[in-house]
């Protein structure tokens, strides 16, 4: 490292270091928010699944009663309509429960985003190290090399799922 840095060289290093530090803090905050979103989503899905499962159980229980009443009423139109309505409710509840199972996919996507933010954070730590250790003339090249490594690691990541379908419901 050069003993007598010019004011411009020191200012450039300080700017790179400051930018990297701010980005690190922002990424850490974003990771924490993603974790909270994941937890809130999980809690909401659990509550919805519980409610839909309860409604589905009730619909199935009453469907049997309606079937008995329809048989006793010799298939009158009113009894048939009630039985058909109960069957639709049970089917709709089952569809809603299936749709809510997208939680796994969302959790995986949130985990992937957190992983990418952690990779960016690590790169910013390396940028700070490089800015403190290398000669000002080499700073741009060294930071460019770090960014290239980040691009290569991102390109090597596994394929991402873009869409998930539950019946006819497009979730993503």
C-alpha angles and dihedrals in degrees: 000000000000116000098217111043118186119241090252092053092051091046091052092051091047090050093050092045093047093048091049092049093050090048091050091052092047092050092049089051092048091050091051091049092049089052090052091048090051091051094046092047091050092051093048092048091050091053093046093047090051092050094046092046090053092049090047092051091049092048092050091047092051092042089066091050091049091049089054091048091048091051091049091048090053093242099304113183093248094053091046091051091052092048091048091048091052090050091051092050091051091048093047092049091050089050092050092050090051091048091051090057088079084094090096092056092046090049090052092049092049089049090051092051090049090051091052091049090050090051090051090048091052090049090052090052088053090048089055091049092048093048090054096045111036133071114266091243090059097044098092093047094047093047089047089054091052091050090049090053089052091051091049094049090049091050090052094054117112122270115276126230109240104181138028124189128199107188103307095336113109107207101180 
